[in-house]
Amino acid sequence: MPFGLRGQAFSHEFPLVALNVSADADLAAIKEMLLRGQAEGWWHFEAACVTDDWRAA
């Protein structure tokens, strides 16, 4: 997966994907990609169990 992310998808009926982001990942680039995709209408995302580094990115 790009950015070295790991994750899992739940089902076709419930298209939810959970991503695991490692502490040494490029958090700013990941966050920028998620925000851009949301702004362009590709997806909605929510962040859970985030660190101060994620918030600051």
NORPE-V287750 format. One record per residue. N is the residue number from 1. D_FIRST is the distance of its C-alpha to the first C-alpha in Angstrom with 2 decimals. Layout:
n->N d_first->D_FIRST
n->N d_first->D_FIRST
This chain:
n->1 d_first->0.00
n->2 d_first->3.79
n->3 d_first->6.42
n->4 d_first->5.59
n->5 d_first->5.66
n->6 d_first->6.89
n->7 d_first->8.95
n->8 d_first->11.31
n->9 d_first->13.17
n->10 d_first->16.92
n->11 d_first->18.62
n->12 d_first->19.55
n->13 d_first->22.66
n->14 d_first->21.03
n->15 d_first->17.78
n->16 d_first->16.47
n->17 d_first->12.95
n->18 d_first->12.87
n->19 d_first->10.24
n->20 d_first->10.98
n->21 d_first->11.04
n->22 d_first->12.53
n->23 d_first->15.84
n->24 d_first->15.13
n->25 d_first->12.21
n->26 d_first->13.41
n->27 d_first->14.70
n->28 d_first->16.68
n->29 d_first->13.98
n->30 d_first->11.85
n->31 d_first->15.21
n->32 d_first->16.30
n->33 d_first->13.46
n->34 d_first->14.24
n->35 d_first->17.92
n->36 d_first->17.87
n->37 d_first->16.23
n->38 d_first->18.82
n->39 d_first->21.60
n->40 d_first->20.91
n->41 d_first->21.10
n->42 d_first->17.63
n->43 d_first->17.23
n->44 d_first->18.90
n->45 d_first->17.37
n->46 d_first->19.10
n->47 d_first->18.40
n->48 d_first->19.88
n->49 d_first->20.62
n->50 d_first->19.99
n->51 d_first->21.47
n->52 d_first->23.89
n->53 d_first->21.35
n->54 d_first->19.14
n->55 d_first->22.37
n->56 d_first->23.42
n->57 d_first->20.31
